[in-house]
Amino acid sequence: MRIVLGITGSSGAIYAVDFLKKSTADKFLIVSKWGKVLLKDEVNLTEKDLQAYIKRQFANDDLSAPIASGSNHFDAVVILPCSTSTLGKIASGIGDSLITRAAQVALKERYKLVLCVRETPMSTLSLEQAARLSGYGAIIMPISSPLYFVPKSVDEYVNAFTEKLLGILGERTSRGWRAEELE
């Protein structure tokens, strides 16, 4: 499995780092300018600290990267966290960065596109843009961890979201609510 992961400047870098560590897919990383700031501010990491978890990294301004072309297959584009600015650009068909271009490729090629939005409250405009993208086939996945496991720490809370995301991508089956009653 090949996954493109974009990290933008919306709060939630801890989720991206957890995803990179747990996903077994070949991961291709793109970090926006504000995503770099976010990594440093929230988890005290740089892009270099993430190299052990990825196959390759591309610069967000490199629109000649192979993942900018629909002729190169990948299984999913995940933007985690996804800023509402990035959401708006994708919904408007703007591919002016490698992150937004990879999302445009996912939409046109019908690859899985998962936008993990971390914004609350959301404006009516952002909600309309999310609904439009959902109608085009994107999965809008707000960063909201399931609480039926009663997490006891921030790590458990983050893990619950990451497991759900890995399930959405088909990498593993996430534990469901009262799942033991189905066995």
Backbone bond lengths (Angstrom), bond angles and torsions (degrees), N, CA, C in turn:
res aa  C-N    CA-C-N  psi(-1)  N-CA   C-N-CA  omega(-1)  CA-C   N-CA-C  phi
1 M - - - 1.443 - - 1.525 108.72 -
2 R 1.343 115.60 137.71 1.473 121.89 178.50 1.531 108.33 -117.08
3 I 1.332 115.05 124.68 1.455 120.68 -179.25 1.518 109.67 -125.43
4 V 1.326 115.29 131.62 1.457 121.51 171.65 1.523 106.08 -94.04
5 L 1.320 116.72 126.45 1.464 121.22 177.90 1.515 109.18 -115.07
6 G 1.324 115.69 121.67 1.454 121.55 174.06 1.518 109.72 -106.29
7 I 1.313 116.36 133.20 1.470 121.81 175.89 1.513 106.65 -113.19
8 T 1.332 116.52 118.35 1.463 120.52 178.61 1.530 109.64 -108.84
9 G 1.311 115.91 -175.19 1.452 121.35 -170.50 1.509 117.04 -88.10
10 S 1.300 118.44 21.38 1.457 120.44 174.41 1.522 107.93 -89.74
11 S 1.300 117.64 144.79 1.455 121.53 -177.36 1.529 111.50 -54.57
12 G 1.325 116.29 142.64 1.457 120.72 178.21 1.515 114.37 132.25
13 A 1.316 118.32 25.28 1.468 121.62 -178.84 1.521 112.20 -58.45
14 I 1.311 117.76 -31.18 1.462 121.40 -178.92 1.529 111.32 -58.57
15 Y 1.332 116.71 -33.87 1.463 121.03 179.25 1.537 111.07 -69.32
16 A 1.322 116.30 -41.42 1.464 120.41 178.88 1.523 110.74 -63.31
17 V 1.312 117.10 -43.29 1.465 121.58 -179.62 1.528 109.62 -64.06
18 D 1.326 117.18 -44.52 1.464 120.77 179.00 1.528 110.62 -61.91
19 F 1.337 116.30 -42.33 1.462 120.25 178.18 1.525 111.11 -61.44
20 L 1.327 117.11 -46.15 1.467 120.63 -179.78 1.528 110.97 -59.11
21 K 1.313 117.29 -39.25 1.461 121.02 -178.86 1.524 112.47 -70.21
22 K 1.326 117.47 -33.73 1.468 120.54 -172.19 1.519 114.99 -96.43
23 S 1.300 118.42 -24.52 1.459 120.68 -179.06 1.527 109.61 -72.81
24 T 1.319 115.32 134.81 1.465 120.35 179.16 1.530 111.95 -94.39
25 A 1.314 117.29 -1.25 1.468 122.05 -178.82 1.525 110.93 -70.44
26 D 1.344 115.66 164.36 1.462 120.30 166.91 1.514 105.88 -74.05
27 K 1.332 116.06 118.88 1.455 120.54 -175.22 1.515 110.50 -110.32
28 F 1.337 114.63 134.14 1.458 123.08 178.41 1.518 106.79 -115.61
29 L 1.320 117.20 117.70 1.460 122.83 -168.93 1.520 112.10 -101.55
30 I 1.335 113.79 138.95 1.466 122.33 171.20 1.527 106.02 -132.46
31 V 1.314 117.51 128.87 1.461 121.24 178.99 1.520 108.23 -122.74
32 S 1.320 116.49 124.91 1.470 120.26 178.07 1.526 110.40 -72.23
33 K 1.314 115.87 169.09 1.475 121.50 178.03 1.521 110.20 -55.65
34 W 1.328 116.66 -46.74 1.462 119.97 -178.91 1.525 111.55 -77.30
35 G 1.316 117.53 -23.38 1.462 120.89 173.08 1.521 111.01 -63.83
36 K 1.332 116.70 -37.53 1.464 121.19 177.17 1.527 110.50 -63.33
37 V 1.330 116.01 -42.44 1.465 120.66 177.92 1.526 109.88 -62.58
38 L 1.318 115.43 -43.71 1.457 121.94 -179.72 1.530 111.10 -60.22
39 L 1.322 117.40 -47.01 1.467 120.77 178.45 1.526 111.06 -55.65
40 K 1.316 116.16 -44.86 1.471 120.42 -178.67 1.525 111.11 -68.52
41 D 1.333 117.23 -46.17 1.465 121.39 -176.27 1.528 113.46 -68.73
42 E 1.326 116.62 -40.78 1.460 119.40 -171.89 1.531 114.73 -92.94
43 V 1.319 117.97 -35.75 1.467 119.66 -176.25 1.530 112.87 -127.42
44 N 1.330 116.21 6.39 1.464 122.82 177.56 1.530 112.35 53.16
45 L 1.346 115.50 45.54 1.457 121.59 178.08 1.525 109.77 -125.80
46 T 1.322 114.83 159.58 1.462 121.25 172.17 1.522 107.56 -116.75
47 E 1.310 115.85 172.42 1.467 120.35 176.61 1.529 111.22 -57.68
48 K 1.313 117.12 -35.50 1.469 120.95 -179.67 1.525 111.22 -61.84
49 D 1.323 117.16 -32.38 1.461 120.71 178.68 1.527 112.10 -67.58
50 L 1.321 117.70 -17.74 1.467 121.85 -177.35 1.520 113.19 -95.31
51 Q 1.314 117.86 -6.83 1.464 122.03 -173.72 1.527 113.38 -59.19
52 A 1.310 117.99 -31.14 1.467 121.09 -178.51 1.533 112.30 -67.18
53 Y 1.323 117.01 -17.61 1.463 121.22 -174.32 1.531 113.85 -105.10
54 I 1.328 116.63 2.67 1.466 119.43 -175.27 1.528 110.96 -127.61
55 K 1.304 114.68 161.54 1.473 120.21 174.91 1.527 110.21 -84.78
56 R 1.359 115.34 -39.63 1.467 119.65 -177.92 1.519 109.49 -162.39
57 Q 1.314 115.91 152.22 1.458 121.71 175.22 1.517 109.34 -118.73
58 F 1.339 115.31 144.44 1.451 122.11 176.21 1.523 109.07 -124.03
59 A 1.312 116.12 145.91 1.463 121.18 177.21 1.525 109.67 -71.93
60 N 1.309 116.36 142.59 1.460 120.80 -177.74 1.522 112.65 -65.04
61 D 1.318 117.94 -20.79 1.466 119.82 178.57 1.531 112.87 -95.33
62 D 1.335 117.35 6.32 1.462 121.42 -178.55 1.534 110.59 -91.88
63 L 1.332 115.49 82.23 1.463 119.80 -179.67 1.526 112.70 -76.55
64 S 1.340 116.94 1.07 1.465 119.95 173.91 1.534 111.26 -98.63
65 A 1.319 117.60 4.93 1.471 121.12 178.61 1.525 109.97 -64.12
66 P 1.319 118.18 149.68 1.468 120.72 -177.94 1.527 113.84 -59.97
67 I 1.314 118.28 -25.85 1.470 119.46 179.32 1.528 112.39 -78.41
68 A 1.323 117.25 -1.60 1.465 121.29 175.15 1.524 111.40 -86.21
69 S 1.327 116.62 -1.78 1.462 120.98 -176.86 1.518 111.17 -117.16
70 G 1.312 115.61 135.40 1.450 121.13 175.63 1.516 113.38 -68.82
71 S 1.329 117.47 -9.49 1.466 119.97 178.75 1.526 111.90 -76.93
72 N 1.318 117.58 -10.24 1.464 122.55 177.11 1.523 108.74 -110.00
73 H 1.319 116.32 116.40 1.458 120.95 -174.72 1.524 112.13 -76.54
74 F 1.315 115.72 138.81 1.455 122.66 164.63 1.515 106.80 -140.21
75 D 1.314 116.03 158.74 1.460 120.98 -173.20 1.521 113.23 -85.10
76 A 1.313 116.81 -30.33 1.462 119.17 -177.72 1.521 110.43 -159.64
77 V 1.320 113.57 152.39 1.465 122.23 167.20 1.518 105.42 -116.14
78 V 1.312 115.72 125.35 1.459 121.93 177.50 1.518 106.88 -118.94
79 I 1.314 116.72 128.30 1.462 120.21 174.24 1.520 106.01 -113.33
80 L 1.337 114.13 113.12 1.461 122.56 -170.97 1.510 110.24 -145.15
81 P 1.300 119.01 110.57 1.453 127.46 -8.17 1.532 110.71 -76.81
82 C 1.312 114.98 155.84 1.462 121.39 178.87 1.522 109.09 -108.08
83 S 1.306 116.72 116.51 1.461 120.58 177.64 1.528 109.80 -71.67
84 T 1.321 116.28 157.46 1.459 118.77 177.60 1.523 110.87 -69.20
85 S 1.312 117.84 -23.71 1.463 121.01 174.38 1.527 109.72 -65.72
86 T 1.316 116.47 -44.93 1.467 120.76 177.50 1.520 110.34 -64.90
87 L 1.314 117.29 -43.57 1.462 121.91 176.34 1.527 110.55 -55.32
88 G 1.336 116.87 -46.39 1.459 121.76 -179.79 1.513 113.02 -63.55
89 K 1.328 116.72 -41.33 1.466 120.14 178.19 1.526 110.85 -63.40
90 I 1.317 116.58 -45.04 1.466 120.01 -179.64 1.522 109.96 -63.02
91 A 1.324 117.05 -44.18 1.473 121.26 -179.52 1.521 111.70 -63.78
92 S 1.322 116.86 -26.87 1.463 121.44 -179.34 1.524 112.91 -92.93
93 G 1.321 117.73 1.46 1.461 121.21 179.42 1.509 113.90 78.52
94 I 1.324 117.70 20.14 1.464 121.26 -179.20 1.518 109.52 -91.20
95 G 1.313 116.36 120.82 1.457 122.94 178.98 1.512 110.37 -118.65
96 D 1.328 116.88 56.96 1.466 121.08 -174.00 1.520 114.22 -90.08
97 S 1.318 118.03 0.70 1.460 122.89 174.83 1.526 106.39 -136.47
98 L 1.306 117.10 167.56 1.460 118.35 -179.76 1.525 111.05 -66.40
99 I 1.331 117.81 -34.23 1.465 119.89 177.91 1.524 110.50 -62.38
100 T 1.338 117.20 -50.03 1.468 118.88 -178.47 1.525 111.46 -71.06
101 R 1.326 118.20 -31.63 1.467 120.59 176.99 1.524 110.64 -67.48
102 A 1.342 118.01 -43.22 1.467 120.90 177.93 1.529 110.30 -60.86
103 A 1.327 116.87 -37.13 1.469 120.51 176.74 1.526 110.50 -65.84
104 Q 1.336 117.25 -40.85 1.468 120.66 177.25 1.521 110.81 -62.56
105 V 1.340 116.75 -40.06 1.464 121.00 177.64 1.527 109.97 -63.22
106 A 1.329 116.70 -43.66 1.463 119.94 179.32 1.529 110.62 -59.50
107 L 1.318 117.11 -42.57 1.466 120.20 179.72 1.528 111.28 -64.75
108 K 1.329 117.05 -47.09 1.467 119.17 -175.24 1.526 112.49 -71.80
109 E 1.330 117.36 -30.96 1.461 121.22 -179.64 1.528 111.93 -91.76
110 R 1.317 116.71 -3.18 1.466 123.09 -179.07 1.528 112.63 64.83
111 Y 1.344 115.69 34.70 1.457 120.69 171.51 1.525 107.18 -82.36
112 K 1.297 116.82 160.96 1.460 121.10 178.57 1.531 109.04 -67.36
113 L 1.314 116.02 129.78 1.467 122.79 176.45 1.521 107.27 -123.95
114 V 1.335 116.42 118.00 1.463 122.06 -178.72 1.521 107.99 -118.32
115 L 1.333 115.43 118.43 1.463 121.50 179.77 1.523 108.41 -108.72
116 C 1.326 115.51 110.19 1.466 122.13 -178.14 1.525 108.38 -94.65
117 V 1.306 114.53 90.18 1.460 121.71 -174.39 1.525 109.66 -82.38
118 R 1.315 115.71 131.64 1.457 121.16 177.96 1.533 107.21 -122.75
119 E 1.289 115.28 80.50 1.464 120.80 -178.52 1.519 107.15 -149.12
120 T 1.312 116.41 132.23 1.454 119.25 176.14 1.520 109.41 -155.98
121 P 1.298 119.04 134.82 1.459 125.49 -7.34 1.524 109.81 -71.44
122 M 1.332 115.63 164.98 1.457 120.11 178.03 1.524 108.83 -100.45
123 S 1.326 115.59 140.83 1.455 120.34 177.15 1.520 109.93 -71.18
124 T 1.299 116.32 160.51 1.462 120.95 176.48 1.521 110.25 -58.35
125 L 1.329 116.64 -39.75 1.461 120.45 179.25 1.528 110.99 -60.40
126 S 1.340 117.77 -47.59 1.463 120.73 179.46 1.524 111.37 -63.96
127 L 1.321 116.99 -37.75 1.467 120.18 177.27 1.526 111.06 -63.80
128 E 1.337 116.31 -40.69 1.471 119.81 177.67 1.524 110.79 -65.29
129 Q 1.340 116.53 -40.54 1.465 120.07 179.26 1.526 110.61 -65.92
130 A 1.335 116.86 -40.23 1.467 120.39 177.35 1.521 110.45 -63.48
131 A 1.332 117.11 -42.37 1.467 120.76 178.82 1.527 110.43 -63.63
132 R 1.324 117.41 -40.83 1.468 121.01 178.50 1.521 110.09 -61.13
133 L 1.332 117.40 -46.97 1.461 120.90 -179.97 1.524 111.44 -65.33
134 S 1.311 117.45 -37.43 1.460 120.45 176.14 1.526 110.16 -60.90
135 G 1.307 116.30 -40.57 1.457 120.98 176.95 1.516 112.90 -64.18
136 Y 1.325 117.27 -26.96 1.465 122.16 178.09 1.524 112.09 -85.00
137 G 1.324 116.68 -3.94 1.460 120.71 177.33 1.515 115.67 111.05
138 A 1.319 118.55 -5.93 1.465 120.72 178.03 1.526 109.47 -70.25
139 I 1.312 115.49 151.29 1.461 121.47 173.62 1.519 106.59 -99.89
140 I 1.317 115.96 118.32 1.461 121.39 177.09 1.520 106.25 -94.30
141 M 1.320 116.27 114.46 1.462 121.58 -173.67 1.521 109.40 -125.60
142 P 1.345 116.10 85.16 1.462 117.97 178.21 1.526 110.76 -56.29
143 I 1.306 116.30 143.51 1.459 119.80 178.18 1.526 107.13 -72.20
144 S 1.302 113.08 96.98 1.457 121.96 -178.48 1.517 106.92 -149.73
145 S 1.300 115.89 106.60 1.462 120.33 -175.69 1.512 111.47 -76.11
146 P 1.337 117.25 144.68 1.460 119.44 173.62 1.528 109.29 -66.43
147 L 1.309 116.47 139.99 1.468 120.18 -176.90 1.518 113.13 -107.73
148 Y 1.348 117.99 -0.53 1.454 119.19 -177.86 1.519 112.76 -69.14
149 F 1.335 118.56 -7.12 1.456 121.82 174.32 1.531 111.05 -91.53
150 V 1.316 117.01 -3.03 1.460 123.89 -178.42 1.526 110.64 49.66
151 P 1.343 115.89 69.56 1.463 119.20 179.99 1.524 111.19 -61.19
152 K 1.317 115.13 141.25 1.461 120.90 -177.53 1.526 112.69 -105.93
153 S 1.334 116.29 -2.60 1.460 120.27 -179.66 1.525 109.32 -150.96
154 V 1.300 115.21 166.05 1.460 120.31 176.26 1.532 109.56 -61.40
155 D 1.326 116.96 -40.55 1.468 120.20 179.31 1.526 111.62 -59.62
156 E 1.329 117.69 -41.55 1.467 120.43 178.38 1.526 110.88 -66.79
157 Y 1.315 116.53 -36.13 1.461 121.97 178.69 1.532 109.71 -64.83
158 V 1.327 116.64 -47.15 1.465 122.22 178.71 1.529 109.78 -64.21
159 N 1.331 117.14 -44.22 1.458 121.73 -179.98 1.526 111.63 -58.85
160 A 1.323 117.46 -38.96 1.464 120.72 -179.48 1.528 110.88 -61.23
161 F 1.338 116.95 -40.82 1.464 119.97 177.79 1.532 110.38 -68.66
162 T 1.332 116.82 -45.23 1.460 120.46 -178.98 1.532 110.61 -59.84
163 E 1.309 117.30 -42.81 1.472 120.63 178.80 1.531 110.42 -61.90
164 K 1.322 117.11 -40.52 1.467 120.74 178.17 1.531 109.77 -62.86
165 L 1.334 117.54 -44.39 1.461 122.09 178.91 1.534 110.77 -62.43
166 L 1.317 117.52 -44.69 1.463 120.52 178.36 1.528 110.58 -61.35
167 G 1.324 116.99 -34.13 1.461 120.54 175.67 1.518 112.18 -67.41
168 I 1.323 117.17 -41.43 1.467 122.30 177.99 1.532 110.00 -60.63
169 L 1.316 116.14 -36.51 1.471 121.23 -178.65 1.527 112.50 -81.76
170 G 1.318 117.55 -8.96 1.458 121.04 179.36 1.511 114.03 83.44
171 E 1.319 117.39 13.22 1.468 119.72 179.44 1.518 111.79 -78.68
172 R 1.312 116.69 -29.21 1.455 120.79 177.22 1.505 108.92 -161.82
173 T 1.296 115.15 165.91 1.457 120.35 177.88 1.516 107.40 -94.32
174 S 1.318 116.02 122.14 1.453 118.72 179.46 1.525 109.57 -83.13
175 R 1.297 114.90 149.28 1.459 121.38 -179.39 1.521 108.88 -68.81
176 G 1.298 116.12 127.31 1.456 120.85 -178.62 1.523 113.03 -95.18
177 W 1.289 114.81 172.93 1.456 121.85 179.10 1.519 109.38 -65.87
178 R 1.315 117.55 124.82 1.467 125.13 179.75 1.541 111.56 53.30
179 A 1.321 115.80 33.31 1.473 121.80 -177.01 1.517 112.80 -58.85
180 E 1.324 116.95 -30.74 1.465 119.54 -178.40 1.530 112.38 -61.74
181 E 1.323 118.04 -21.19 1.463 121.74 179.12 1.521 111.77 -75.21
182 L 1.333 117.84 -10.41 1.457 122.09 179.64 1.525 112.44 -96.75
183 E 1.306 116.56 -4.13 1.475 120.07 -177.43 1.500 111.89 -91.12
